[in-house]
């Protein structure tokens, strides 16, 4: 059954509308009525009129003006407009009607059969036009479906080629949705990890990433998803044997026309051998730097150690040149020079021992040491420096001390000379005292101890440097 066609009937008189409605009361027509030009114009966008019947004589806006306004609507440029009028049969008005866009005139009183015939002609024309438009749209829809089918076939073919290419390259390739859910892995991933595609989809792939690297990886990816930018990162991925190897992971985002990320394409490239080389180079550089620092520190300490006995040798040699010195004093000076010469020779031997420098430590001896001799060496070596600054320098035994103890005489002498020497160096007036005491074994089982207490009237040591003393 043919669908009804909307027709618009415009007349300011109710009796005129009723007359037209009576004549055009046909099953294939849906008649829409309007009593003014403005009311008619308001109905244009609500319907798709096939024919418009328009009265000429109307207040405010006559039929000619209404027809001109209707023709300005792109939708009704070709819609048939029939003027229905009882006056103005003069040719001038008829021409005016045609200029306004009318296709025919019907004069009142009209013959109903003639009116219906004319309307039916235009309705048939409208229906055929609609059929042509429907057929054209069907053809277009068919063409669209054919193009879509062809594009789908091309897409399937491209996808097949893409997967073959992804499986052929020596890298692991993966794809994820815009939200980060992985939905594709190439054969390289399956062969390396031993996981099936079903086991890898979703978040299953995460089980193959080293745990400490996975947190960093996810953090970087979350940042990339928030701004839609590509990213790259190094991480360790375990293979089917459980071995973790370093990979360079690079991912690029795919966006739609609205610049929204719809997918991620990523690759994993094995860089394990290069990474291991880099780590070895970094470790070697650290060791070289540590060795350099160790050498510098060792030489700095040795220069300080050398100056102390050297100053003593020079000082006591100068005293020996004094003609008023007694033979006993000169002999004592010679012994002091001899002891410091021996100490200096030991230090030189240590400097030449490169293996000690490279290892960052010196061999500690455990032999019998005469404490009185060590204390006398310290006193005699540093006394001249204290006298030059008018300092009260004393070495006191706060308690009885054993004559022999087990220790490293060279190291013990170095420590005391350094600490007491620094005390004298940084004390400009007043005193420097070295008090020695012996602490017997305590009830808690701790061993015997020999305690050296150095005090001075100088400005002291910065607390941040105390931990570096030894």
Residue, then its C-alpha position, 0 to 999 in steps of 0.5 A: x500500500x502506498x504511503x500517504x503524501x502530505x499536502x499543505x492547504x493554506x486559506x484564511x477562511x474556514x469555509x475555504x479550508x472545509x471545501x478543499x478538505x471535502x474535495x481532497x478527502x482521499x485515502x492517499x492524502x494527509x492534508x495539513x491546514x494553515x490559516x495564514x502565510x506565517x503559519x504555513x511557513x512554520x509547518x515547512x520543516x515539520x512535514x515533507x509536502x508533495x503539493x501546496x495549495x495556496x489562497x492568494x487573498x490573505x491578510x498580513x501576508x498574501x499568497x504571492x509573498x508566501x510563495x516567494x518565502x516558500x521557494x527560499x527554503x532549499x527543501x521546497x524549491x521544486x515543490x508544486x504550488x497551486x494558487x486557489x483564488x476567486x478573483x484576479x483572473x487578469x493575466x497580470x496577476x496570473x503572471x505574478x503568481x507564476x513569477x512567485x513560483x506557482x505551477x498552476x491556478x485554480x479559480x473558485x468555484x472550482x470543479x472538484x474532479x478537475x482539482x482532484x485530477x491536478x492534485x493527483x498528477x502532482x502527487x504521482x510525480x512526487x511519489x515517483x520522485x520519492x521512488x527514484x530517491x529511494x532507489x538511488x539511496x538503495x544503490x548507494x547503500x549497496x555500493x557502500x556495503x560493497x566498498x565496506x566488504x572490499x575494505x574488510x577483505x583488504x583489512x583481513x589481508x593486511x592483518x594477515x600480512x602484518x602478522x606474518x611480518x611480525x612473526x618473521x622479525x627477530x623481535x617480540x611484537x605486541x599490541x594493546x588496546x587504548x586502556x592498556x589491555x594486551x590482545x596480541x603477541x607475535x610468535x617471537x613472544x610465544x617462543x621466548x616466554x613459553x606462554x600461550x597467547x591465552x596465557x599472555x592476554x590481559x595481564x598474564x604477560x606481567x608474570x614474565x617481567x622481573x618484579x622490580x622492573x615491572x613496577x617501573x614499567x607499569x609506572x612509565x606506561x601509566x604516565x604515557x597513557x595519561x598524555x598519549x605519548x610513546x615511551x621506551x624503557x629497559x627491563x628484564x624478561x624471563x624466558x621459558x627456562x627462567x633466565x632473565x634477559x635485558x630487553x629494550x621495550x618501545x611502544x608507540x600510540x595509535x590515535x583516531x581523528x580526535x587524537x584519542x589513543x585507541x591502541x598501542x604497538x610495541x616491540x621488545x629487542x634483546x639487548x642483554x649482551x650490550x647491557x652486561x657490557x655496560x654494567x661491567x664498564x660501569x663497575x670497572x669505572x667505579x673500581x677505577x675511581x675507588x682505586x684512584x681515591x684510595x691511592x690519593x688518600x694513601x699518598x696524602x696520609x703517607x706525605x703526612x707520615x713522612x713529614x713527622x719523622x723528617x721534621x724530627x730528623x731535621x730538628x735534632x740534627x740542628x740541635x747536634x750542631x749546637x757547640x754547647x751541647x753535651x756528649x750525652x745530649x748529642x748521643x740522645x739526639x743521634x738515637x732519636x734521629x736513628x729511630x726516626x730514620x728507621x721509621x721513615x724507611x718503613x714508610x718508604x717501604x710501604x709506599x713502594x708496596x703497590x699491592x697495599x695501595x691497590x687493595x685499599x688496606x695495609x697489613x696489621x702486625x701483632x707483635x710485642x711492643x714496648x709502650x715506653x719506647x713508643x711514648x718516648x718516640x712520640x714525645x721526642x718527635x713532637x716536643x720541638x713543635x710544641x716548644x715552637x708554639x710555647x705549648x705545655x706538652x706532656x705525656x702522662x701515665x695515668x695508671x701503671x702500664x705493662x712494659x710489653x703489649x701485643x700490637x702493631x708498633x708502626x700503626x700505633x706510632x702513626x696514630x699517636x703522631x697523627x692525633x697528637x700532631x694535629x692537636x699541636x698543629x691546631x692549638x695556638x696557646x695553652x696545652x696538649x696532653x697525652x694520658x695513657x691508662x691500662x684497663x683490666x679485663x672487665x666482668x663481662x669478659x671484655x679484653x684488657x685495653x690500653x687507652x690513650x686520651x688526648x686533650x688540648x686547649x684548641x678549638x676542637x674537631x667538627x662533629x661531622x669529621x669525628x667519624x672519619x678519624x680512623 
